[in-house]
Amino acid sequence: MRPATRVFRDLPALVEGAVQDLMARIAAVHATRGSCRIALAGGDTPRQMYQRLAQPDLASRIDWERIEVFWSDERCVPPTDPRSNYRMACDALLSHVPVPATGVHRIDGEAVPEEAARAYEQELGREPLDLVLLGMGADGHVASLFPGRPEATERTRKVVPAQGPKPPPQRISLTLRAINEARAVCFWVANADKADRVADVFDEIESGARMLPAAQVQPASGELLWLLDATAAGRL
Ligand code: 6PG
């Protein structure tokens, strides 16, 4: 069955719609639980959402004291490296809002990858994430789980070292187990270069032959929502 999908006329509309959806999800979690545990995605599309959320008209409406920020993946570089997903999120959002330092759970990109992955799995703990935000690569990867890679089929661990074809190759990533245990997963996908792969992913979801990592995002009991602009949804 096709996952829940919202298509927006263009990228600005997608950014606005994605951030409004995110704020509603945060408010719902705050109304029913303590803090809201969110895993941020890397990538240029998510960055634009973070920048919008950081603007005072929206940021002022969030209780940042009750937000816990995690990452769905990280590149194995220092936090000051321009390729770091942590740095991107700080530049776009976290340095502009009063989220407590204790609520920012950075993946240690400088450590030995295996050690960093095990440490992060401990930091993630047993509680499922309330929300995992994901982009999707034109090859169908999510987080740093790339097609054909062994870590993309890991079902026991929740955080693993990973390898990507895009530099820097060494990554740390949530596994599909961790992603699919989340209470909600939202994809934010834009641009025409994703259209073919989005169609492939949706075909795989509907056929049940889930090969691409993005097609294997199927929360066990949580919600799944795809938010796309019209160009990325162009072949649906
Ligand atoms: C990363 C991200 C990656 C990203 C997708 C989509 O570390 O690069 O985790 O999974 O979300 O590649 O990125 P774009 O939105 O820039 O296409």
Boltz pocket constraint, residues with backbone or C-beta under 6 A from the ligand:
constraints:
  - pocket:
      binder: B
      contacts: [[A, 41], [A, 42], [A, 43], [A, 44], [A, 45], [A, 46], [A, 72], [A, 73], [A, 74], [A, 75], [A, 85], [A, 134], [A, 135], [A, 136], [A, 137], [A, 138], [A, 141], [A, 142], [A, 143], [A, 144], [A, 188], [A, 190]]
      max_distance: 6.0
